[in-house]
Amino acid sequence: MNVRLYVWQRATAAVMAPLVFVHIAIIFYATRQGMSAADILSRTHGSLMWAAYYGFFVAAVSIHAAIGVRNILTEWLPLMERRAGRYAFSFGVLLFALGLRAVAAVVLS
């Protein structure tokens, strides 16, 4: 495996770990408070902080997942590393775009 990609995947995992913890804590808080989806959306509407938080989360997940998909493609399919890299990059870009769309839906709604 490419050492550079290995380091990037481990770095994004280290970034995602606290982000996942905070995200789950927020879910527990919201459910314990009996908040509805409308309540949550009213709190996130127009918030640059939440847009940045989840935007950063989406970026880390997209990079992490794309590297993982590349590894799976090179291990399981008879693909050259370059072709697997192109497919994985496309997947990462798609994931990033969909993630930003979801962030925009939550923050701009």
C-alpha positions in Angstrom: 0.0 0.0 0.0 1.1 3.5 -0.7 2.6 5.0 2.5 1.2 8.4 1.8 -2.3 7.1 1.4 -1.9 5.0 4.6 -0.9 8.1 6.5 -3.8 10.1 5.1 -6.3 7.4 6.0 -5.0 7.2 9.5 -5.0 11.0 9.9 -8.6 11.2 8.7 -9.6 8.5 11.1 -8.0 10.5 13.9 -9.9 13.6 12.8 -13.2 11.6 12.5 -13.0 10.0 15.9 -13.8 13.1 18.0 -16.2 14.3 15.4 -18.2 11.1 15.6 -18.2 11.3 19.4 -19.6 14.8 19.4 -22.1 13.9 16.8 -23.4 11.0 18.8 -23.4 13.1 22.0 -25.6 15.7 20.2 -28.0 13.0 19.1 -28.3 11.7 22.6 -28.8 15.2 24.0 -31.5 16.0 21.4 -33.4 12.8 22.0 -33.3 13.2 25.7 -34.6 16.7 25.4 -37.4 15.4 23.2 -36.4 17.6 20.3 -38.0 17.1 17.0 -36.3 17.4 13.6 -37.9 20.8 13.2 -36.4 21.9 16.6 -33.0 20.7 15.5 -33.2 22.4 12.1 -34.3 25.6 13.7 -31.1 25.6 15.8 -28.8 24.8 13.0 -30.4 27.2 10.5 -27.8 29.8 9.4 -25.1 28.5 11.7 -21.7 28.9 10.3 -20.3 26.9 13.2 -22.4 23.8 12.3 -21.7 24.3 8.6 -18.0 24.3 9.3 -18.2 21.4 11.7 -20.1 19.1 9.4 -18.3 20.3 6.3 -15.0 19.3 7.9 -16.6 16.0 8.9 -17.7 15.4 5.3 -14.3 16.2 4.0 -12.6 13.8 6.4 -15.1 11.0 5.6 -14.8 11.5 1.9 -11.0 11.2 1.9 -11.0 8.3 4.3 -13.7 6.4 2.4 -12.1 7.0 -1.0 -8.8 5.6 0.2 -10.6 2.5 1.7 -12.5 2.0 -1.6 -9.2 2.2 -3.5 -7.7 -0.5 -1.3 -10.7 -2.7 -1.7 -10.7 -2.3 -5.5 -7.0 -3.2 -5.7 -7.3 -6.2 -3.4 -10.5 -7.7 -4.7 -10.6 -6.8 -8.4 -8.0 -7.2 -11.1 -7.6 -3.4 -11.5 -4.4 -1.6 -11.9 -3.7 0.8 -9.1 -4.1 3.8 -11.4 -7.5 2.8 -12.5 -8.6 1.9 -9.0 -7.4 5.3 -7.9 -9.5 7.0 -10.5 -12.6 5.1 -9.4 -11.9 5.8 -5.8 -11.3 9.5 -6.5 -14.6 9.7 -8.4 -16.3 8.0 -5.4 -14.7 10.4 -3.0 -15.8 13.4 -5.0 -19.4 12.1 -5.3 -19.4 11.4 -1.5 -18.1 14.9 -0.8 -20.7 16.5 -3.1 -23.6 14.5 -1.5 -22.3 15.3 2.0 -22.1 19.0 1.3 -25.6 18.9 -0.1 -26.7 17.3 3.2 -24.9 20.0 5.2 -26.5 22.7 3.1 -29.9 21.2 3.7 -29.4 21.2 7.4 -27.8 24.7 7.7 -29.7 26.5 4.9 -33.1 25.0 5.5 
